[in-house]
């Protein structure tokens, strides 16, 4: 869960009510009641027939939040994101079932994200594209686009030597 900036929280979880694990989210006020417009059973963020894993949240700075997860829709574990609006809707400017943040070969998982202070977010993760376990990062803009100033599928943060895992991001 993550604070919404006005005393409430966004919560995201994996839910198997459809027979596979989908990503759902909810927006609650400080008294525990739902914000108007949010479905009582949570908003389906990604409901593909594949299984989605480990949804994490970051505030967008405007009363909404970003949610990032990984799934195997393309065969490997890849990272996807969506933008939750405060009113209970998914941002219509973002792709249905999420924006592809990294779809490099092999698996990307064990991610961490943080708001960038400009309406977007930074994402770090464990990446196996080169056969090892390396750390990569990417920047996603408030517009729902990956930052074109960064390399496609993210920037290598640490690819030397032994296994790297469990990336964590903090504000500077």
Backbone as JSON Lines, residues from 0, in Angstrom:
{"i":0,"aa":"X","n":[0.84,-1.18,0.0],"ca":[0.0,0.0,0.0],"c":[0.88,1.23,0.0]}
{"i":1,"aa":"X","n":[0.29,2.35,-0.39],"ca":[1.0,3.63,-0.42],"c":[0.02,4.75,-0.07]}
{"i":2,"aa":"X","n":[0.5,5.74,0.65],"ca":[-0.33,6.89,1.02],"c":[-0.72,7.67,-0.23]}
{"i":3,"aa":"X","n":[-1.93,8.25,-0.19],"ca":[-2.42,9.0,-1.35],"c":[-2.16,10.5,-1.24]}
{"i":4,"aa":"X","n":[-1.58,10.95,-0.12],"ca":[-1.29,12.37,0.07],"c":[-2.4,13.16,0.72]}
{"i":5,"aa":"X","n":[-3.55,12.52,0.97],"ca":[-4.66,13.22,1.61],"c":[-5.26,12.4,2.76]}
{"i":6,"aa":"X","n":[-4.44,11.56,3.38],"ca":[-4.89,10.78,4.53],"c":[-5.39,9.39,4.2]}
{"i":7,"aa":"X","n":[-5.52,9.07,2.93],"ca":[-5.98,7.75,2.51],"c":[-4.84,6.91,1.98]}
{"i":8,"aa":"X","n":[-5.18,5.73,1.47],"ca":[-4.18,4.82,0.92],"c":[-4.69,4.14,-0.35]}
{"i":9,"aa":"X","n":[-3.76,3.8,-1.19],"ca":[-4.0,2.89,-2.29],"c":[-3.44,1.54,-1.87]}
{"i":10,"aa":"X","n":[-4.16,0.48,-2.22],"ca":[-3.72,-0.88,-1.92],"c":[-3.8,-1.67,-3.21]}
{"i":11,"aa":"X","n":[-2.79,-2.49,-3.48],"ca":[-2.81,-3.37,-4.65],"c":[-2.5,-4.78,-4.19]}
{"i":12,"aa":"X","n":[-3.09,-5.76,-4.87],"ca":[-2.89,-7.17,-4.49],"c":[-3.08,-8.07,-5.7]}
{"i":13,"aa":"X","n":[-2.65,-9.33,-5.52],"ca":[-2.88,-10.38,-6.5],"c":[-4.16,-11.09,-6.08]}
{"i":14,"aa":"X","n":[-5.03,-11.38,-7.04],"ca":[-6.35,-11.91,-6.75],"c":[-6.66,-13.04,-7.72]}
{"i":15,"aa":"X","n":[-7.07,-14.2,-7.21],"ca":[-7.31,-15.35,-8.08],"c":[-8.79,-15.66,-8.28]}
{"i":16,"aa":"X","n":[-9.66,-14.69,-8.11],"ca":[-11.1,-14.95,-8.25],"c":[-11.49,-15.41,-9.66]}
{"i":17,"aa":"X","n":[-10.68,-15.09,-10.67],"ca":[-10.98,-15.49,-12.05],"c":[-10.28,-16.8,-12.43]}
{"i":18,"aa":"X","n":[-9.64,-17.46,-11.47],"ca":[-8.96,-18.72,-11.76],"c":[-7.48,-18.57,-12.02]}
{"i":19,"aa":"X","n":[-7.02,-17.37,-12.17],"ca":[-5.59,-17.06,-12.3],"c":[-5.34,-15.8,-11.46]}
{"i":20,"aa":"X","n":[-4.09,-15.45,-11.25],"ca":[-3.78,-14.28,-10.42],"c":[-3.8,-13.02,-11.26]}
{"i":21,"aa":"X","n":[-4.69,-12.1,-10.91],"ca":[-4.78,-10.79,-11.56],"c":[-4.41,-9.72,-10.55]}
{"i":22,"aa":"X","n":[-4.07,-8.54,-11.06],"ca":[-3.76,-7.4,-10.2],"c":[-5.03,-6.58,-10.0]}
{"i":23,"aa":"X","n":[-5.34,-6.31,-8.74],"ca":[-6.47,-5.46,-8.36],"c":[-5.97,-4.37,-7.43]}
{"i":24,"aa":"X","n":[-6.76,-3.28,-7.34],"ca":[-6.39,-2.17,-6.47],"c":[-7.64,-1.57,-5.83]}
{"i":25,"aa":"X","n":[-7.42,-0.86,-4.73],"ca":[-8.49,-0.18,-4.01],"c":[-7.94,1.13,-3.46]}
{"i":26,"aa":"X","n":[-8.82,2.12,-3.28],"ca":[-8.47,3.42,-2.72],"c":[-9.37,3.65,-1.5]}
{"i":27,"aa":"X","n":[-8.74,3.74,-0.33],"ca":[-9.49,3.9,0.93],"c":[-9.19,5.24,1.58]}
{"i":28,"aa":"X","n":[-10.21,5.78,2.24],"ca":[-10.06,7.0,3.04],"c":[-9.44,6.66,4.38]}
{"i":29,"aa":"X","n":[-9.11,7.68,5.15],"ca":[-8.48,7.46,6.46],"c":[-9.4,6.71,7.42]}
{"i":30,"aa":"X","n":[-10.73,6.77,7.23],"ca":[-11.65,6.03,8.1],"c":[-11.9,4.6,7.62]}
{"i":31,"aa":"X","n":[-11.24,4.19,6.54],"ca":[-11.38,2.84,6.02],"c":[-12.45,2.69,4.96]}
{"i":32,"aa":"X","n":[-13.22,3.73,4.69],"ca":[-14.26,3.64,3.65],"c":[-13.63,3.84,2.27]}
{"i":33,"aa":"X","n":[-14.29,3.28,1.25],"ca":[-13.82,3.44,-0.12],"c":[-14.07,4.85,-0.62]}
{"i":34,"aa":"X","n":[-13.17,5.33,-1.45],"ca":[-13.41,6.59,-2.14],"c":[-14.52,6.37,-3.16]}
{"i":35,"aa":"X","n":[-15.36,7.38,-3.4],"ca":[-16.43,7.25,-4.4],"c":[-15.85,6.88,-5.76]}
{"i":36,"aa":"X","n":[-16.57,6.0,-6.46],"ca":[-16.17,5.58,-7.79],"c":[-15.36,4.3,-7.82]}
{"i":37,"aa":"X","n":[-14.86,3.87,-6.66],"ca":[-14.06,2.65,-6.62],"c":[-14.96,1.44,-6.42]}
{"i":38,"aa":"X","n":[-14.77,0.37,-7.21],"ca":[-15.6,-0.83,-7.05],"c":[-15.42,-1.46,-5.67]}
{"i":39,"aa":"X","n":[-16.5,-2.02,-5.13],"ca":[-16.44,-2.6,-3.79],"c":[-15.46,-3.76,-3.7]}
{"i":40,"aa":"X","n":[-15.26,-4.49,-4.78],"ca":[-14.35,-5.64,-4.8],"c":[-12.97,-5.28,-5.35]}
{"i":41,"aa":"X","n":[-12.72,-4.0,-5.55],"ca":[-11.45,-3.55,-6.1],"c":[-11.49,-3.41,-7.61]}
{"i":42,"aa":"X","n":[-10.61,-2.59,-8.11],"ca":[-10.49,-2.31,-9.54],"c":[-9.54,-3.31,-10.18]}
{"i":43,"aa":"X","n":[-9.97,-3.97,-11.25],"ca":[-9.08,-4.88,-11.98],"c":[-8.1,-4.03,-12.79]}
{"i":44,"aa":"X","n":[-6.83,-4.11,-12.43],"ca":[-5.78,-3.35,-13.1],"c":[-5.26,-4.12,-14.31]}
{"i":45,"aa":"X","n":[-5.03,-5.39,-14.13],"ca":[-4.62,-6.28,-15.22],"c":[-5.32,-7.61,-15.0]}
{"i":46,"aa":"X","n":[-6.14,-8.01,-15.97],"ca":[-6.92,-9.24,-15.84],"c":[-6.74,-10.14,-17.07]}
{"i":47,"aa":"X","n":[-5.49,-10.32,-17.44],"ca":[-5.18,-11.23,-18.54],"c":[-5.29,-12.68,-18.07]}
{"i":48,"aa":"X","n":[-5.39,-13.65,-18.98],"ca":[-5.45,-15.05,-18.56],"c":[-4.13,-15.56,-18.0]}
{"i":49,"aa":"X","n":[-3.04,-14.8,-18.12],"ca":[-1.77,-15.16,-17.5],"c":[-1.83,-14.76,-16.02]}
{"i":50,"aa":"X","n":[-0.82,-15.13,-15.26],"ca":[-0.76,-14.77,-13.85],"c":[0.13,-13.55,-13.7]}
{"i":51,"aa":"X","n":[-0.33,-12.59,-12.93],"ca":[0.45,-11.39,-12.64],"c":[0.94,-11.47,-11.2]}
{"i":52,"aa":"X","n":[2.16,-10.94,-10.96],"ca":[2.82,-11.09,-9.66],"c":[3.32,-9.76,-9.08]}
{"i":53,"aa":"X","n":[3.38,-9.71,-7.77],"ca":[4.03,-8.68,-6.96],"c":[3.69,-7.24,-7.35]}
{"i":54,"aa":"X","n":[2.42,-6.85,-7.27],"ca":[2.11,-5.45,-7.56],"c":[2.68,-4.54,-6.47]}
{"i":55,"aa":"X","n":[3.37,-3.49,-6.9],"ca":[3.91,-2.48,-6.0],"c":[3.36,-1.12,-6.43]}
{"i":56,"aa":"X","n":[3.27,-0.2,-5.48],"ca":[2.67,1.11,-5.73],"c":[3.63,2.25,-5.43]}
{"i":57,"aa":"X","n":[3.4,3.37,-6.13],"ca":[4.06,4.64,-5.82],"c":[3.04,5.75,-6.07]}
{"i":58,"aa":"X","n":[3.01,6.8,-5.24],"ca":[2.07,7.9,-5.47],"c":[2.47,8.69,-6.72]}
{"i":59,"aa":"X","n":[1.47,9.29,-7.38],"ca":[1.76,10.09,-8.57],"c":[1.91,11.57,-8.26]}
{"i":60,"aa":"X","n":[1.64,11.97,-7.01],"ca":[1.75,13.38,-6.62],"c":[0.51,14.2,-6.92]}
{"i":61,"aa":"X","n":[-0.51,13.58,-7.55],"ca":[-1.75,14.28,-7.89],"c":[-2.99,13.54,-7.39]}
{"i":62,"aa":"X","n":[-2.84,12.74,-6.34],"ca":[-3.97,12.02,-5.77],"c":[-4.17,10.63,-6.34]}
{"i":63,"aa":"X","n":[-3.37,10.23,-7.29],"ca":[-3.45,8.89,-7.87],"c":[-2.21,8.1,-7.51]}
{"i":64,"aa":"X","n":[-2.02,6.97,-8.18],"ca":[-0.86,6.12,-7.89],"c":[-0.49,5.33,-9.14]}
{"i":65,"aa":"X","n":[0.75,4.87,-9.15],"ca":[1.23,3.96,-10.17],"c":[1.32,2.57,-9.56]}
{"i":66,"aa":"X","n":[1.0,1.55,-10.34],"ca":[1.17,0.17,-9.89],"c":[2.02,-0.56,-10.93]}
{"i":67,"aa":"X","n":[3.01,-1.31,-10.45],"ca":[3.92,-2.06,-11.31],"c":[3.89,-3.52,-10.87]}
{"i":68,"aa":"X","n":[3.93,-4.43,-11.83],"ca":[3.94,-5.87,-11.56],"c":[4.73,-6.55,-12.68]}
{"i":69,"aa":"X","n":[4.92,-7.86,-12.55],"ca":[5.49,-8.63,-13.65],"c":[4.57,-9.78,-13.99]}
{"i":70,"aa":"X","n":[4.58,-10.18,-15.27],"ca":[3.79,-11.33,-15.72],"c":[4.47,-11.97,-16.92]}
{"i":71,"aa":"X","n":[3.89,-13.1,-17.36],"ca":[4.49,-13.89,-18.44],"c":[3.67,-13.84,-19.72]}
{"i":72,"aa":"X","n":[3.01,-12.77,-20.02],"ca":[2.18,-12.7,-21.22],"c":[2.97,-12.93,-22.49]}
{"i":73,"aa":"X","n":[4.27,-12.64,-22.47],"ca":[5.1,-12.83,-23.67],"c":[6.03,-14.04,-23.55]}
{"i":74,"aa":"X","n":[5.85,-14.86,-22.52],"ca":[6.66,-16.06,-22.35],"c":[7.67,-15.96,-21.22]}
{"i":75,"aa":"X","n":[8.3,-14.81,-21.04],"ca":[9.21,-14.56,-19.93],"c":[8.53,-13.62,-18.95]}
{"i":76,"aa":"X","n":[9.08,-13.5,-17.74],"ca":[8.57,-12.51,-16.79],"c":[9.04,-11.13,-17.23]}
{"i":77,"aa":"X","n":[8.11,-10.24,-17.52],"ca":[8.4,-8.87,-17.94],"c":[7.64,-7.9,-17.05]}
{"i":78,"aa":"X","n":[8.08,-6.65,-17.04],"ca":[7.53,-5.62,-16.15],"c":[6.51,-4.73,-16.87]}
{"i":79,"aa":"X","n":[5.4,-4.5,-16.19],"ca":[4.31,-3.67,-16.72],"c":[3.85,-2.7,-15.64]}
{"i":80,"aa":"X","n":[3.24,-1.6,-16.08],"ca":[2.78,-0.57,-15.15],"c":[1.45,-0.01,-15.61]}
{"i":81,"aa":"X","n":[0.69,0.53,-14.64],"ca":[-0.54,1.26,-14.96],"c":[-0.67,2.42,-13.99]}
{"i":82,"aa":"X","n":[-1.5,3.37,-14.39],"ca":[-1.74,4.57,-13.59],"c":[-3.17,4.53,-13.06]}
{"i":83,"aa":"X","n":[-3.3,4.57,-11.74],"ca":[-4.61,4.6,-11.08],"c":[-4.99,6.04,-10.81]}
{"i":84,"aa":"X","n":[-6.17,6.43,-11.24],"ca":[-6.66,7.77,-10.95],"c":[-7.42,7.76,-9.63]}
{"i":85,"aa":"X","n":[-7.48,8.89,-8.96],"ca":[-8.12,8.97,-7.65],"c":[-9.59,8.6,-7.7]}
{"i":86,"aa":"X","n":[-10.25,8.78,-8.86],"ca":[-11.7,8.56,-8.97],"c":[-12.1,7.11,-9.21]}
{"i":87,"aa":"X","n":[-11.13,6.19,-9.23],"ca":[-11.46,4.78,-9.4],"c":[-11.35,4.27,-10.81]}
{"i":88,"aa":"X","n":[-10.69,5.04,-11.66],"ca":[-10.52,4.62,-13.05],"c":[-9.04,4.39,-13.34]}
{"i":89,"aa":"X","n":[-8.8,3.57,-14.35],"ca":[-7.46,3.45,-14.89],"c":[-7.26,4.61,-15.87]}
{"i":90,"aa":"X","n":[-6.08,5.16,-15.91],"ca":[-5.79,6.28,-16.8],"c":[-6.03,5.84,-18.24]}
{"i":91,"aa":"X","n":[-6.98,6.48,-18.95],"ca":[-7.29,6.06,-20.32],"c":[-6.16,6.33,-21.31]}
{"i":92,"aa":"X","n":[-5.18,7.14,-20.94],"ca":[-4.05,7.4,-21.81],"c":[-2.99,6.31,-21.77]}
{"i":93,"aa":"X","n":[-3.15,5.37,-20.85],"ca":[-2.19,4.26,-20.72],"c":[-2.76,3.03,-21.42]}
{"i":94,"aa":"X","n":[-1.9,2.12,-21.89],"ca":[-2.39,0.91,-22.57],"c":[-3.23,0.02,-21.63]}
{"i":95,"aa":"X","n":[-4.26,-0.61,-22.2],"ca":[-5.05,-1.58,-21.45],"c":[-4.12,-2.69,-20.96]}
{"i":96,"aa":"X","n":[-4.32,-3.16,-19.76],"ca":[-3.52,-4.21,-19.12],"c":[-2.06,-3.82,-18.91]}
{"i":97,"aa":"X","n":[-1.77,-2.52,-19.0],"ca":[-0.46,-2.02,-18.59],"c":[0.51,-1.66,-19.68]}
{"i":98,"aa":"X","n":[1.36,-0.71,-19.35],"ca":[2.45,-0.25,-20.19],"c":[3.62,-1.2,-20.03]}
{"i":99,"aa":"X","n":[4.18,-1.68,-21.12],"ca":[5.37,-2.53,-21.07],"c":[6.57,-1.64,-20.72]}
{"i":100,"aa":"X","n":[7.16,-1.88,-19.55],"ca":[8.32,-1.11,-19.12],"c":[9.6,-1.81,-19.55]}
{"i":101,"aa":"X","n":[9.65,-3.12,-19.38],"ca":[10.81,-3.9,-19.82],"c":[10.34,-5.26,-20.31]}
{"i":102,"aa":"X","n":[10.63,-5.54,-21.58],"ca":[10.3,-6.85,-22.17],"c":[11.56,-7.46,-22.79]}
{"i":103,"aa":"X","n":[12.71,-7.19,-22.2],"ca":[13.97,-7.77,-22.67],"c":[13.89,-9.29,-22.55]}
{"i":104,"aa":"X","n":[14.74,-10.0,-23.28],"ca":[14.75,-11.47,-23.17],"c":[15.0,-11.92,-21.73]}
{"i":105,"aa":"X","n":[14.54,-13.12,-21.41],"ca":[14.66,-13.72,-20.07],"c":[13.77,-12.98,-19.08]}
{"i":106,"aa":"X","n":[14.0,-13.21,-17.79],"ca":[13.08,-12.71,-16.76],"c":[13.54,-11.39,-16.14]}
{"i":107,"aa":"X","n":[12.54,-10.54,-15.86],"ca":[12.71,-9.34,-15.06],"c":[11.73,-9.45,-13.9]}
{"i":108,"aa":"X","n":[12.22,-9.26,-12.67],"ca":[11.37,-9.4,-11.49],"c":[12.03,-8.72,-10.31]}
{"i":109,"aa":"X","n":[11.54,-8.99,-9.11],"ca":[12.09,-8.43,-7.87],"c":[12.32,-6.94,-8.01]}
{"i":110,"aa":"X","n":[11.25,-6.22,-8.3],"ca":[11.31,-4.81,-8.62],"c":[11.07,-3.9,-7.42]}
{"i":111,"aa":"X","n":[11.4,-2.64,-7.62],"ca":[11.2,-1.58,-6.63],"c":[10.88,-0.31,-7.4]}
{"i":112,"aa":"X","n":[9.97,0.51,-6.89],"ca":[9.67,1.75,-7.58],"c":[9.52,2.89,-6.61]}
{"i":113,"aa":"X","n":[9.68,4.1,-7.13],"ca":[9.58,5.31,-6.33],"c":[9.12,6.45,-7.25]}
{"i":114,"aa":"X","n":[8.31,7.34,-6.7],"ca":[7.87,8.52,-7.45],"c":[9.09,9.37,-7.8]}
{"i":115,"aa":"X","n":[9.05,10.0,-8.97],"ca":[10.19,10.81,-9.39],"c":[10.07,12.28,-9.01]}
{"i":116,"aa":"X","n":[8.95,12.69,-8.39],"ca":[8.75,14.09,-8.0],"c":[8.23,14.96,-9.14]}
{"i":117,"aa":"X","n":[8.06,14.39,-10.32],"ca":[7.57,15.14,-11.49],"c":[6.35,14.46,-12.11]}
{"i":118,"aa":"X","n":[5.66,13.63,-11.35],"ca":[4.46,12.96,-11.85],"c":[4.69,11.61,-12.48]}
{"i":119,"aa":"X","n":[5.93,11.14,-12.53],"ca":[6.25,9.82,-13.06],"c":[6.9,8.98,-11.99]}
{"i":120,"aa":"X","n":[7.63,7.95,-12.39],"ca":[8.3,7.11,-11.4],"c":[9.57,6.49,-11.96]}
{"i":121,"aa":"X","n":[10.42,6.05,-11.06],"ca":[11.62,5.3,-11.37],"c":[11.4,3.87,-10.92]}
{"i":122,"aa":"X","n":[11.89,2.93,-11.71],"ca":[11.71,1.51,-11.43],"c":[13.07,0.83,-11.51]}
{"i":123,"aa":"X","n":[13.38,0.0,-10.53],"ca":[14.59,-0.82,-10.55],"c":[14.19,-2.27,-10.41]}
{"i":124,"aa":"X","n":[15.01,-3.2,-10.94],"ca":[14.64,-4.62,-10.89],"c":[15.84,-5.52,-11.08]}
{"i":125,"aa":"X","n":[15.62,-6.79,-10.76],"ca":[16.58,-7.85,-11.05],"c":[16.3,-8.34,-12.46]}
{"i":126,"aa":"X","n":[17.36,-8.44,-13.26],"ca":[17.21,-8.75,-14.68],"c":[18.15,-9.89,-15.07]}
{"i":127,"aa":"X","n":[17.63,-10.84,-15.85],"ca":[18.42,-12.01,-16.26],"c":[18.69,-12.05,-17.76]}
{"i":128,"aa":"X","n":[18.59,-10.94,-18.44],"ca":[18.73,-10.93,-19.9],"c":[20.09,-11.41,-20.4]}
{"i":129,"aa":"X","n":[21.13,-11.25,-19.6],"ca":[22.47,-11.66,-20.03],"c":[22.92,-12.96,-19.37]}
{"i":130,"aa":"X","n":[21.98,-13.72,-18.82],"ca":[22.31,-15.01,-18.23],"c":[22.65,-14.96,-16.75]}
{"i":131,"aa":"X","n":[22.93,-13.79,-16.22],"ca":[23.22,-13.63,-14.79],"c":[22.04,-12.99,-14.09]}
{"i":132,"aa":"X","n":[22.31,-12.44,-12.94],"ca":[21.29,-11.69,-12.2],"c":[21.85,-10.3,-11.98]}
{"i":133,"aa":"X","n":[21.37,-9.35,-12.78],"ca":[21.87,-7.99,-12.79],"c":[20.78,-7.02,-12.34]}
{"i":134,"aa":"X","n":[21.18,-5.77,-12.14],"ca":[20.23,-4.73,-11.73],"c":[20.1,-3.72,-12.87]}
{"i":135,"aa":"X","n":[18.85,-3.44,-13.25],"ca":[18.53,-2.44,-14.27],"c":[17.52,-1.46,-13.69]}
{"i":136,"aa":"X","n":[17.38,-0.32,-14.37],"ca":[16.41,0.71,-13.95],"c":[15.81,1.37,-15.18]}
{"i":137,"aa":"X","n":[14.64,1.97,-15.0],"ca":[14.0,2.74,-16.07],"c":[13.2,3.88,-15.45]}
{"i":138,"aa":"X","n":[12.92,4.86,-16.28],"ca":[12.12,6.02,-15.88],"c":[10.85,6.03,-16.72]}
{"i":139,"aa":"X","n":[9.7,6.15,-16.06],"ca":[8.42,6.24,-16.76],"c":[7.83,7.61,-16.48]}
{"i":140,"aa":"X","n":[7.42,8.28,-17.53],"ca":[6.89,9.64,-17.44],"c":[5.41,9.63,-17.04]}
{"i":141,"aa":"X","n":[4.94,10.76,-16.54],"ca":[3.53,10.9,-16.16],"c":[2.6,10.66,-17.34]}
{"i":142,"aa":"X","n":[3.08,10.86,-18.54],"ca":[2.28,10.67,-19.75],"c":[1.97,9.21,-20.05]}
{"i":143,"aa":"X","n":[2.64,8.29,-19.36],"ca":[2.44,6.87,-19.62],"c":[3.38,6.35,-20.68]}
{"i":144,"aa":"X","n":[4.49,7.01,-20.84],"ca":[5.51,6.58,-21.8],"c":[6.82,6.34,-21.06]}
{"i":145,"aa":"X","n":[7.57,5.33,-21.52],"ca":[8.91,5.17,-20.96],"c":[9.74,6.33,-21.46]}
{"i":146,"aa":"X","n":[10.65,6.8,-20.64],"ca":[11.48,7.97,-20.94],"c":[12.39,7.64,-22.12]}
{"i":147,"aa":"X","n":[12.21,8.35,-23.25],"ca":[12.99,8.09,-24.46],"c":[14.47,8.44,-24.28]}
{"i":148,"aa":"X","n":[14.81,9.22,-23.24],"ca":[16.21,9.54,-22.97],"c":[16.96,8.36,-22.34]}
{"i":149,"aa":"X","n":[16.22,7.35,-21.89],"ca":[16.82,6.15,-21.31],"c":[16.87,5.06,-22.38]}
{"i":150,"aa":"X","n":[17.79,4.09,-22.25],"ca":[17.83,2.99,-23.23],"c":[16.54,2.17,-23.2]}
{"i":151,"aa":"X","n":[16.18,1.63,-24.37],"ca":[15.02,0.73,-24.43],"c":[15.25,-0.43,-23.47]}
{"i":152,"aa":"X","n":[14.23,-0.81,-22.74],"ca":[14.27,-1.89,-21.75],"c":[15.16,-1.58,-20.54]}
{"i":153,"aa":"X","n":[15.48,-0.3,-20.33],"ca":[16.15,0.11,-19.11],"c":[17.65,0.27,-19.21]}
{"i":154,"aa":"X","n":[18.19,0.94,-18.2],"ca":[19.62,1.2,-18.09],"c":[20.26,0.21,-17.13]}
{"i":155,"aa":"X","n":[21.37,-0.37,-17.55],"ca":[22.13,-1.27,-16.67],"c":[22.69,-0.45,-15.51]}
{"i":156,"aa":"X","n":[22.41,-0.88,-14.29],"ca":[22.93,-0.22,-13.1],"c":[24.16,-0.98,-12.61]}
{"i":157,"aa":"X","n":[24.05,-2.3,-12.55],"ca":[25.18,-3.13,-12.13],"c":[25.09,-4.47,-12.85]}
{"i":158,"aa":"X","n":[26.08,-4.74,-13.71],"ca":[26.1,-5.99,-14.46],"c":[27.42,-6.73,-14.31]}
{"i":159,"aa":"X","n":[28.29,-6.23,-13.46],"ca":[29.61,-6.83,-13.28],"c":[29.6,-7.9,-12.19]}
{"i":160,"aa":"X","n":[30.41,-8.92,-12.39],"ca":[30.68,-9.87,-11.32],"c":[29.55,-10.78,-10.95]}
{"i":161,"aa":"X","n":[29.4,-10.99,-9.66],"ca":[28.51,-12.01,-9.11],"c":[27.04,-11.61,-9.18]}
{"i":162,"aa":"X","n":[26.2,-12.48,-8.66],"ca":[24.76,-12.29,-8.65],"c":[24.36,-11.06,-7.85]}
{"i":163,"aa":"X","n":[23.49,-10.25,-8.43],"ca":[22.89,-9.09,-7.76],"c":[21.39,-9.35,-7.65]}
{"i":164,"aa":"X","n":[20.79,-8.95,-6.54],"ca":[19.36,-9.15,-6.39],"c":[18.79,-8.2,-5.35]}
{"i":165,"aa":"X","n":[17.48,-8.15,-5.31],"ca":[16.75,-7.35,-4.34],"c":[17.08,-5.86,-4.42]}
{"i":166,"aa":"X","n":[16.8,-5.26,-5.53],"ca":[16.99,-3.83,-5.77],"c":[16.04,-3.04,-4.88]}
{"i":167,"aa":"X","n":[16.51,-1.94,-4.31],"ca":[15.66,-1.03,-3.54],"c":[15.97,0.4,-3.94]}
{"i":168,"aa":"X","n":[14.94,1.22,-4.11],"ca":[15.11,2.62,-4.49],"c":[14.74,3.51,-3.33]}
{"i":169,"aa":"X","n":[15.45,4.63,-3.2],"ca":[15.13,5.63,-2.18],"c":[15.23,7.01,-2.82]}
{"i":170,"aa":"X","n":[14.55,7.97,-2.25],"ca":[14.59,9.34,-2.74],"c":[15.93,9.98,-2.45]}
{"i":171,"aa":"X","n":[16.39,10.82,-3.35],"ca":[17.63,11.56,-3.08],"c":[17.31,12.96,-2.61]}
